Amino acid sequence: MPRLKSKASAKKRFAFTGTGKIKRKHAYHSHILTKKETTQKRNLDHTTLVSRDDQKRVKQMLLNSGM
């Protein structure tokens, strides 16, 4: 049986924390920034955790273990 590969797009977008949670970047912070308020851009700059509902799907893409 061939080796199962992880999703390359997920590897670029998500990372595990030391405690096993999955962190991600905020959307809407890559372009068209002139019309956005400074406060909004500053808040989008930080990383956050993947929501509880999406964790299983993201973990499957990263580990590809069929959890």
N, C-alpha and C positions, 0 to 999 in steps of 0.2 A: 504494500500500500504506500502511495507517495506521501511525502511529508506535507502536513497541512500548513499553509502559510497564514501569517497574520495579515490583516488589511493594512497596506502601506499608508493609505490616507488616514487611518486611525492612529497609526504610530506617529504621524506628524502633528496630530491635533490634540492628543491626550497624553497624560503622564501619570504615573502612580506616585502618591506621596509615601513617606516613610511608614505610615500606618496602614497603607493599602487602599486608601481612598483614591478616587480618580479626579484629577484636576483638569480644567479646561480654560481657554481664554474666552473673553466676551466677544460677541459679534458686534458689528457696526463700528469697528474702530480701525478700519483699514483705508477707507477713502471717503470722499465728500465730507471732510471734517470742518470745512469753513462755516457751514450752516449750523453746526452743533455747538452747544454751549460748552464753555470751558469745564464746568462742573461735570457735565455728562461725559466728556472725553476723559476726564480724570478718573471717574468711576469705572469706565470701561477698560481702563488700563490694567486693572488688577486681575489676577486669576481667581477663579472660583471653583467650587466642586460640582461635579456632574450630579444632576438630580437623582433621587432615589429610584424613580421610575425608569430612568435610562441606564442605570449602572449595569444591569445584567447584559443589555445589548452591547454596550461599549466594551465590557469585559470579554465578551465572546469575540469581538472583533480584534481585541489586542492579544488575547491568549489563545484563541481558537481551540478551546478545549471542550466546547459543547456543554458549558455549565448550565 
